[in-house]
Amino acid sequence: MSKLNFNLLLITFLTSFQVSFAQQSKVLSYDEEVFFDGKKLRTTYTQKVLVSKKSDHEVGDLFILYSLGEDIVIHDASITDVKGNKIRSIKRKDFKKTNAVMGSVFHDDTYLLCAQLKTNQYPHIVNFSYTITTRNILYLANWFATLDYHEVPTLKSTLKVTYPLDFPINVSADEQFEFSESSDSEFKTLIWKLKDEVKYVEEKNSPNIRNSFPSVSIVPETYSYGVTSKVTNWKEYGDWVYLLNSGLDDLTEEEKIKIHQLTDSIDDPKEKVKVLYNYMQDHTRYINVALGIGGLKPHPASYVCKNKYGDCKALTNYMHSMLNEIGISSYPIDVFAGDNPYEIDTTFPAQQFNHVFLGVVVENDTIFLENTSKTAPFNYLGTFTQNRKGLWVEKGKSKLIDLPTLTRENTEDSISYIFSLPNEEQVREVNINLTSSGGDLFEMLNHYSDAGSEKQEKILRKHVLPFELSDIDNIQIKNEDRNTAFITASFKGDYSKLEREIAGFEVITPPSIINTKIEKPSERFNPYIINVVIHKKEHFEFPLENIEKLTVELPEDYHLQSKYGEYKDHFYIKEGKVYLDRSIYVKPVGISLEDYPEFYNFYKAINKRSKQSSIIIKQQT
């Protein structure tokens, strides 16, 4: 696994802690010193952290992220009081070694050394310094100017990089640093110092954390990492990836026979691709296998033929090899995947990716294949990879491309809630039917369509229901065509006391269509990011007993339009029932702090409408 992915893992690991600060802890200093002699890369990390009280103790936890084969020397791991008097210290043997990646990982060559320096004396300062030496050089430095990602400020941070004069490099550095450089007869030294303190503020819909901190990245102009290749632009970077992947299409003879049995009788090339894609989904599984060249070089196709598993690189190479066997061209697409994607630096050709899938060219059409999912439809880019840049890897023609975005037209969640008349205990049965044609809800239901009813109920309660139901049963989740992004679900349950009594009237207030409560502009710290389109329609039916003897007041029709989207609702009475039809559409967009007040007003208006959209029922006199 690459150092870039190390940083991502550490960010994810550290942000899992929730820390509150009455008296503020802080990173007093965080320094990284890099020395490259032309063969070995030696990086020394030094940090001082003020821990102000017991509830902040995680801020001072110690972590070393490293790869198999790297040398580690710990210089200092100690606690002092604020005057510098040592309280206690620990040594290498006191650190616990764990695998750096957890979950679905089977093989991985990246590790964490973890330790806690415990004391009952507060405040105190945690001092930590260590050096990692390696020969595998993809980055000279990939530095974020902060030690951790708790909501604590980093006061001082410095990066110092020394390397041979005759060793060309490429640099990407943010502007929030003071920069200086010097040289002697053999080496050049570059220094970046943080101008102002930085602090991470965790907010809903914030940009990826890696885009929130000032950083410096330095890579060699010529990669000697697996294969040697000059990299000064994205085409050359793609050529390096191409060379790294070359010679790995060694399908077994048994697999070749199976491939031809499946496809030789099919004339349509697109149908051939679909058949092989479904075959791969049914006969392989995803396991992260990040061994060897930093986790960047795929295992050969024969590895997947034999083991029936692989990581994204191995499975993509396997699918590519199968298509190559029947004469269909396909190309890897590198991407930074995730629900909240990192916005790559398009001016800096380097390893900025954590995932790969396949692009297949058939009759001037491009088909996208996500090879790690057993349930993803054919030619479907989901929330994990849509709406971002990707690197199309093709010999001599590699380039950054804009990946397709889920849109209003191909992404719709439609849900109906059909209430019965209440029984003697004022309990109504609710029948719920939904369809989804792409996006978060579709992907979740599609993933759990074959799960047990207990798991399905948990998912429906958490992600579908806007209110509490008791006794959910008759759950059915169906995807009639595995290769189409469309799924249906139905279930029923009991709902108590739909009506509330207010001032002698009975009132029904439908739940909000989505959560539109967000921070006020004066409270917002980060830009607001909507990466996946929101497109939802809802239908409610509320039967009222003896409705002809009632006076029912309904809200007037409402329609709100904004450059960010649209909301509308319509209440009406028909055949003894009160109906509500409503819909919301919110565009995928990045909203700057300058534009945030306008977006806030859009959401505020929807939230206000939801609170005021009540059905008022009066007995006629």
GIKAFEN-V509307 format. One record per helix or strand. SS is the DSSP state (alpha for helix, beta for strand). FROM is the first residue (numbers start at 0). LEN is the number of residues. If there is no record, write none. Layout:
ss,from,len
SS,FROM,LEN
SS,FROM,LEN
//
This chain:
ss,from,len
alpha,2,12
beta,25,11
beta,40,11
alpha,53,7
beta,61,6
beta,70,10
beta,85,4
alpha,91,3
beta,95,4
beta,104,4
beta,109,6
beta,123,11
beta,140,4
beta,152,2
beta,156,8
beta,168,5
beta,176,7
beta,186,8
beta,197,2
alpha,208,3
beta,214,6
beta,221,3
beta,227,3
alpha,233,12
alpha,252,11
alpha,268,15
beta,284,2
beta,287,3
alpha,292,3
alpha,300,7
beta,308,2
alpha,311,14
beta,329,6
beta,354,8
beta,364,5
beta,388,4
beta,398,4
beta,412,7
beta,426,10
alpha,439,8
alpha,452,11
beta,469,9
beta,486,10
beta,499,3
beta,504,5
beta,527,3
beta,533,10
alpha,546,3
beta,549,4
beta,557,5
beta,564,10
beta,576,10
beta,588,3
alpha,592,20
beta,613,6
//
